[in-house]
Amino acid sequence: MKSSSPVAYPSLAQRLFSVWYRHVRVYTKNLISNGLPPFLEPLLFLLGVGLGLGKYITQSMEGLSYLEFLGTGLLVTAAMFTSAYECTFGTFIRLEFEKVYDGMLAAPITVNDLIVGEIIWAGTKGLFFTFAVLCVLTAFRIIHLPAGLLAPLVGFVTGVMFATLSLWVTSFVKTINHFNFYLTGIISPMFFFSGVVFPISNLPPSVRFIAEIVPLTHCVRLARAVCIGQYPPSLLASLGYAVVFIALTGWLAIRRLRRRLVR
Amino acid sequence: MGQVGYAGGMKVIRVHNISKSFGKLCAVNDLSFEVEEGTCFGLLGPNGAGKTTMMKMVYGRSSRDNHDGGVIDVLGYDPARDELAIKYLSGVVPQENNLDDELNVIQNLMIYSKFYGLPGKVARERIEVLLGFLELSEKIESPIKELSGGMQRRLVIARALLNNPKLLILDEPTTGLDPQVRHLIWDKLRQLRAQGTTILLTTHYMEEAFQICDTVLIMDKGRKILEDSPQRLLRENIEAYVLEVPMTNGMRGWGESDLPSVVRLDRTDATLRLYAQDIDQLKAVADRLSGGQYYLRQTTLEDVFLKATGRALNEKQ
């Protein structure tokens, strides 16, 4: 019973991997019902809005055709939605109903490992959802490879950003219905007012600054940049925003969820 | 840090003067106990007594109140600093079965083995042994949803044993299970203890404590009430026999003065309980009931428990 002999518990990387692996295995268990919609959704959206409505939009937007403009935006909104749902409803169910975390925290996993693993998993889902949109856009010849091959990476970053934000929100929530305020009040508006369906330069100057503050705007800029292969210096601001945003909301999320998990 | 126990073997768990408050509620109040290697130690108490909270502090899932003099030492580690070492060397069976319903038995265990860093081949062999041990071998490919409550419980125990723990921690291992499964689990726990595994469990079943625990700590409202071996608890804290008589009109008038002085009286609305060391004293009383209903039996740990913690319900019961 001497503590001088070190215990060979798994390293940080192994612990994070094992949390991530757990989520991958559970997600891929229902491969068809989980894996098909990410491809169908952008398809429906492009058919309905892009081709249907887009026919009437002849004006170019930020130098792109409407389908290019919308399509490159959809790359990251898919990542945003999946990550936001995963880290609100998904996390809350694991936390309160299924008690999955009680089981995981009985193994040599710390609360920090658990939360960071969760964030990496949400990033992975973002990557996969963006990849699915990329496949559809390529099939429709809206994007021509190899342009856009970096887009899934932007999807990962987007997934991580919305994971940290959503986990922070989740740390406050006592009843699952409260997520509706967040998803309808914050996530959905971002879809419409972050330069996905129309350029934010068309917003009235009095509200335009809001679009500059919210995270999705910066994800969209990064996604468009990698798709058209143009990297203006101003893009560094979006990249910096992403880094600071992840660090800040991630820190807040871990701090608050920790108090909820270790009482 | 490393603590070698004094007479009687190594102490796997040492808890000294530990308290835990949630706001104004004091869940654990200045509790101390030690668990010797290779023994089974039971925390016994009503719901809300602080058993689970105490148990969670042992493996770092709950943080103790910070004050001088409070010590928790598990296998030579302090859970506040070295929770990973403690969790790596221990197996935990939480109160609720939290298996992944989407997956089957082997997948659940394989995923969990990753948390311990077990290589795939080692994990697979270990899983086969454990499923055999807990009599679940035939269920290896079964979805969790098809398992009965008793099978799920055994699977959670198998999961806790994946890394060959030195210390097995179980929170109410058999609550809600039928007698067959309960006895099977008790047998398995006895076998593990015989192999040298130290066991810490919480329970509110007196029978369970009596059957498998070497030492029982009865707690109530966060405090220690009694601590001893189940046999000694019985011998030293309660009379050997009890006569239980349903309250009927004729009985209501009975008081201490109607009884031999060696008989202790405990009265509730529905039942009169008469305790005595000598069974003949109680038989004599029973004869005076002139054919009315009564039940004369040996006392159990449950009688000790009720005597120690009282019959009134607390707000969590």
Interface residues (C-beta under 8 A of the other chain):
Chain A: M1 K2 S3 S4 P6 V7 A8 Y9 P10 Q14 R15 F17 S18 Y21 R22 R25 V26 K29 N30 E98 K99 V100 D102 G103 M104 L105 A106 A107 P108 I109 T110 V262 R263
Chain B: M1 G2 Q3 V4 M10 K11 V12 F22 E37 Y59 G60 R61 S62 S63 L75 G76 Y77 D82 E83 L84 A85 K87 Y88 L89 G91 V92 V93 P94 E96 N98 L99 D100 D101 E102 L103 Q107 I111 Y112 K114 F115 Y116 G117 V156 R159 A160
